[in-house]
């Protein structure tokens, strides 16, 4: 099992979300902590380095326009980081 060094937490207007489904072409449907369901795009630098699956926990940043409908994926948590977030109560949604 991997060692957890530091777990990145959301800052400013970023928020946690759980991937509901993969939509293709670098997009995912995410259930966010504020209760909205957003369609988020995966930037190219993340798309080429990591795989995103249903149920993954991510940090997303809502768009300035369409804030309740769209967003960008900023970070994808690994499995042990997800357990750390659950233990600390960050995933209560």
N, C-alpha and C positions, 0 to 999 in steps of 0.2 A: 504494500500500500504506500502511496506517495505521502511525503511529509508536507503538512500545511505550514507554510512560512508566514505569509501575510495574506489575508483575504481582502480583496478590493471591495469596498462598499460604495454605494451610489453617492454622488455629490450633486450639489446645486439642483437642477431640475431633472436629473437622471432618476430612474426608478427600477425596481426589480420586476421581473416578469417570468412566466413559465411558458415554454413553447407548447402551443396547442396542436399545430399542424404545420407541415412544410408545404409551401405553395408552388415551389419551383422558381426558376429564374432569380435566385438569390433573395427570395422573400419567405417570411414565416408569419404565421398568425400567433399572437402572443396574448395571454391573459395577464393583465398588469395588476400591480398592487392596489391601484386606485379604483379597480373594478371595471375598467374599460377593456375591450378587446381591440388590439391594434394590429395592423399589418406593418411589419417592420422589414426593412431591407438590410441585407448583410453586405457590408462594404467589401470591396475586393481584397483588401489586406487580410481580413478575417476569413473570407471565403476560400482562399488558397491555403490557409494554414490549419484550420480546424473543421471538424464535422459537427453539425448541429442536428440533434435528434429530438423527437417528441419527448416532452417532459424535462428537457434541460432548463436550468435556471440561468437567466441572462440579466445583464444590465442594459437598459435601453434609454435612449434620449428622444422624447417626443419632438416632432417637428414644430417650428414656430407657427406655421399655418397648419390647419387640420390636426391640432394637438391631441384630440380625442380619437383620432382615426389612424394616424401614421406615426412611424418612428424609425430610428436607426439602432441597430445592435452595436453596443459598445464593447461588451465583455461577455464571455461564456464561462461559467463556472465548471470546474472539474467535479467529479463525484465526491471526493473528500471535502471539498469546499462547500458543496451543497449540504452535506451532513453537518458541517460546522454552522452554517446559516440556520438550519433547522433547530439545532440544539440551542442557539442563542435567541430564537424566536423571531427571526427576520422574515420567515416564510409563513406567516399566519394570514393567508388570504385564500 
